[in-house]
Amino acid sequence: MSKELIKPSQFCIADMTEEDDSLQPNEAITTALNALYQGILDTYKSDAIVTGTILDISPEGVLIDVNYKSNGLIPLYEFNEVELKGLSKGSTIQVIIDELENFDGDVVLSYEKAKARKAWKEIMDLFEAGKPVEGIVSHKVKGGLSVDIGVPAFLPGSQVDVQRVTDFDHYVGQKVTAHIIKVNQKRGNVIISRRKFLNEQRSEVRKKVLEGLQVGQIIRGAVKNITNYGVFIDIGGVDGLLHITDMTWGRIAHPSELLKIGDAVSVKVLSFDPVNEKISLGIKQLSENPWSELPETVKMGEKIEGIVSSITDYGLFVEVAKGVEGLVHISEISWTDRITDLHKHYKAGQTIEALVVSLDKENRRMSLSIKQLKENPWDAVVGGLEVGQIVTGTVRNITDFGIFVQLSPGVDGLIHISDLSWTEHIKHPSDLFKKGDEVRAIITDINREKRKISLGLKQLDENPWENLEAKYPVDSVVEGEVSKITDFGAFVKLASGIEGLVHISELSGNNVEHVEDIIKVGDKSQFRVIKVNQEEHKLGLSLKPKGSERPPVKRQPKEGGEQRPARRERVEAVSHTPSRMKSQFQLELEKHSARQSNDTEGTKEAEITEESSSENPSEE
């Protein structure tokens, strides 16, 4: 079945309107309606800022009523944390109309854009007036912080504080005040400086503080910074230095032992330089100097009791009174024991007794001694010793240069390596001795001032090198055993213990390349003494028999011939002989003169030609 097509011309148009004067608005109504619509159109239009009321706050956003036909929902990311905490139902905020109606028929609002437009005006006004701006640090960025001042502003790391800041995390979420140092509204860039604002504030406060500051004044302050040499105290916008020596009458290794950053302390102004604005502060000056009020029992030569306050590598610090400490040097601990680690023998807080060795109240120094409470064992022992006395002791220590022998507790004697043997070549004393060995030696020297005793081991035996020339005269024959072989000869040990040297040239009448070809270590043989030096302890030996030395050879002139002249005479003779060397120019002159000569022309020409050709083959 086909559809019927209805054309517009088939419709009938009827005029149903009737003119009724009662339905036409009068002039008053028209004016009121025009005013009403005109106000709505002016207020509700795109990009206009309006005031709205918060209806609800949910994870989806903040619902705002702007008295329009629909409500607007603003996302939460347009608010920072501080702003979100300040929002509540029923409160009003200013927003901007992005769109009067979106696809769903709702009005589109923006809090962020309204805040930025309002902020830019305030920013430009503050920048031109040179006034600071307030904002909230939103997050860290590369090189500094991002601060919300209505628009994101950059706070460089170097401008965060007057002091260098390494950790920016604790600034996030805080409210800061800073000066605007650069603005580019076209690009939306703002750079601020909190450091500039703080310096201005400090300069005003500093001026007021410095005007009322006086030497000797006691003021309150807070610890701002701690260094190895002292503490910086903030006394109301001005920093003063509390040196480590002015912190306590006692002794401390580091200022952090007494104070920490943020502590509130009372200090005394010691000195003040208004030109350079340098202030020296002190804490110990708040109390009397304890060194000037020492008890009468604390004096030189008296035994005192104290508490170990600290232990160092070089000694003990002992507190003998409050704020008064004395030093027991490590060398004053014991007469006999060699102490290297004081922590093994003492601990902080331990009560000890010591003898006051020296006392300087003006410089606040006191030297103490523990070992001097007892008698020095060296004086007691050495009083009964004398040079030449034979003693017995125990090897306590071995060094490269000798051995230390303990004669009694606290008294040692040294046997030098050169005093161990008359004849043996000892490389190291440990080759002969070890710790704990009992040694018998003779006292060779006593130095009572330096408290040193020298001992000798070889002096117990007779010196085999004495009367060496009488014992071993030249050309005498001795028996010995080869003890060592070198490249230049062999060392032979005799029955007396001394060693002699047989040089390689004294091994045989023939030429010897290697000593081992003639003798070896352990070989025993008869040797002839050829040299004796008692002072240097040297004995020269030989395997050659007496009379085997070669006589000096004298050159004789040849028979029937003359003796050659001396070298100097020959040199002089040669130096005075005219040179027979001819140059090419001389040869050519001779040729020319030969051609002109009439006598013996042929002979001379032949000789010259032959001579020329032999000396200059290029002409042939």
NORDATA-V583378 format. One record per backbone hydrogen bond with DSSP energy under -1.0 kcal/mol. NH is the residue of the N-H (numbers start at 1). CO is the residue of the C=O. E is the energy in kcal/mol with one decimal. If there is no record, write none. Layout:
NH;CO;E
NH;CO;E
This chain:
10;7;-1.9
11;8;-1.5
23;20;-1.5
30;26;-2.1
31;27;-2.0
32;28;-2.0
33;29;-2.8
34;30;-2.5
35;31;-2.0
36;32;-2.2
37;33;-2.7
38;34;-2.3
39;35;-1.9
40;36;-1.8
41;37;-2.8
42;38;-1.8
43;39;-1.8
44;40;-2.8
45;43;-1.2
47;97;-3.7
48;45;-1.4
50;95;-2.6
52;93;-3.0
53;65;-2.6
54;91;-2.7
55;63;-3.0
56;63;-1.1
58;61;-2.5
61;58;-1.1
62;74;-3.0
63;56;-2.7
64;72;-3.4
65;53;-2.7
72;64;-2.4
74;62;-2.8
78;75;-1.2
79;76;-2.2
84;80;-2.4
85;81;-2.0
86;82;-1.1
90;54;-2.7
91;88;-1.8
93;52;-2.1
95;50;-2.7
96;110;-2.1
97;48;-2.5
98;108;-2.7
99;108;-1.3
102;106;-2.1
105;102;-1.4
108;99;-2.9
110;96;-1.7
115;111;-2.4
116;112;-2.4
117;113;-2.4
118;114;-2.0
119;115;-2.6
120;116;-2.7
121;117;-1.1
122;118;-1.6
123;119;-3.4
124;120;-2.4
125;121;-2.0
126;122;-2.7
127;123;-2.7
128;124;-2.3
129;125;-1.8
130;126;-1.2
131;126;-2.2
133;178;-3.3
135;176;-2.2
136;148;-1.8
137;174;-2.4
138;146;-2.6
139;146;-1.1
141;144;-2.1
144;141;-1.8
145;155;-2.6
146;139;-2.8
147;153;-3.2
148;136;-3.2
149;151;-2.2
153;147;-2.9
154;190;-3.0
155;145;-3.0
157;143;-2.9
159;156;-1.5
160;157;-1.1
171;168;-1.4
172;169;-1.2
173;137;-2.8
174;171;-2.1
176;135;-2.7
178;133;-2.5
179;193;-2.6
181;191;-2.3
182;191;-1.6
184;189;-2.9
188;184;-1.1
189;184;-2.5
191;182;-2.7
192;154;-2.2
193;179;-2.7
194;159;-1.4
195;159;-2.1
198;194;-2.5
199;195;-2.5
200;196;-1.8
201;197;-2.2
202;198;-3.1
203;199;-2.5
204;200;-1.7
205;201;-2.3
206;202;-3.9
207;203;-1.9
208;204;-1.5
209;205;-2.6
210;206;-3.1
211;207;-1.4
216;269;-2.8
217;214;-1.8
219;267;-2.2
221;265;-2.4
222;234;-1.9
223;263;-2.6
224;232;-3.1
225;232;-1.3
227;230;-3.0
231;242;-2.6
232;225;-2.8
233;240;-3.2
234;222;-3.1
235;238;-3.2
240;233;-2.6
241;279;-2.7
242;231;-3.5
244;229;-2.2
246;243;-1.7
247;244;-1.0
257;254;-2.1
258;255;-1.8
259;255;-2.1
262;223;-2.2
263;260;-2.1
265;221;-2.5
267;219;-2.6
268;282;-2.7
269;217;-2.6
270;280;-3.1
271;280;-1.3
273;278;-2.6
277;273;-1.3
278;273;-1.3
280;271;-2.2
281;241;-2.9
282;268;-1.5
283;246;-2.8
284;246;-1.9
286;283;-2.0
287;284;-1.7
292;289;-1.1
298;295;-1.5
299;297;-1.2
301;356;-3.1
302;299;-1.9
304;354;-2.8
306;352;-2.4
307;319;-1.9
308;350;-2.9
309;317;-2.9
310;317;-1.2
312;315;-2.6
316;328;-2.5
317;310;-2.5
318;326;-3.3
319;307;-3.1
320;324;-1.5
321;324;-1.4
324;321;-2.4
326;318;-2.9
327;366;-2.7
328;316;-3.1
330;314;-2.3
332;329;-2.2
333;330;-1.1
339;337;-1.0
344;341;-1.0
345;342;-1.4
346;342;-2.4
349;308;-3.4
350;347;-1.7
352;306;-2.5
354;304;-2.2
355;369;-3.1
356;302;-2.4
357;367;-2.7
358;367;-1.5
360;365;-3.3
365;360;-2.6
367;358;-2.1
368;327;-3.0
369;355;-1.6
370;332;-2.4
371;332;-2.2
373;370;-1.3
374;371;-1.7
380;376;-1.2
381;377;-2.2
382;378;-2.8
383;379;-1.1
384;381;-1.6
385;382;-1.8
388;443;-3.2
389;386;-1.8
391;441;-2.8
393;439;-2.6
394;406;-1.7
395;437;-2.9
396;404;-2.9
397;404;-1.3
399;402;-2.9
403;415;-2.0
404;397;-2.9
405;413;-3.4
406;394;-3.2
407;411;-2.1
408;411;-1.5
411;408;-2.8
413;405;-2.7
414;453;-2.5
415;403;-2.6
417;401;-2.4
419;416;-2.0
420;417;-1.1
431;428;-2.2
432;429;-1.8
433;429;-2.2
436;395;-2.7
437;434;-2.0
439;393;-3.1
441;391;-2.5
442;456;-2.6
443;389;-2.6
444;454;-2.6
445;454;-1.5
447;452;-3.2
452;447;-2.1
454;445;-2.8
455;414;-3.0
456;442;-2.2
457;419;-2.3
458;419;-2.4
460;457;-1.3
461;458;-1.6
466;463;-1.4
471;467;-2.1
472;468;-2.9
475;529;-4.0
476;473;-2.0
478;527;-3.0
480;525;-2.1
481;493;-2.3
482;523;-2.7
483;491;-2.7
484;491;-1.4
486;489;-3.1
490;502;-2.3
491;484;-3.2
492;500;-3.2
493;481;-3.1
494;498;-2.8
497;494;-1.4
500;492;-2.8
501;539;-2.5
502;490;-3.1
504;488;-2.3
506;503;-2.2
507;504;-1.0
517;514;-1.2
518;515;-2.0
519;515;-2.1
522;482;-2.5
523;520;-2.1
525;480;-2.0
527;478;-3.4
528;542;-3.0
529;476;-3.1
530;540;-2.6
531;540;-1.5
533;538;-2.7
538;533;-2.5
540;531;-2.8
541;501;-2.8
542;528;-1.3
543;506;-2.9
548;545;-1.5
561;558;-1.5
570;566;-2.6
571;567;-2.4
572;568;-2.3
573;569;-2.5
574;570;-2.5
575;571;-2.3
576;572;-1.5
587;583;-1.7
588;584;-2.0
589;585;-1.8
590;586;-2.1
591;587;-2.1
592;588;-2.2
593;589;-2.4
594;590;-1.9
595;591;-1.7
596;592;-1.1
604;600;-2.0
605;601;-2.2
606;602;-1.9
607;603;-2.2
608;604;-2.7
609;605;-2.4
610;606;-2.5
611;607;-2.4
612;608;-2.8
613;609;-2.6
614;610;-1.7
615;611;-1.6
616;612;-1.8
619;616;-1.8
620;617;-1.2
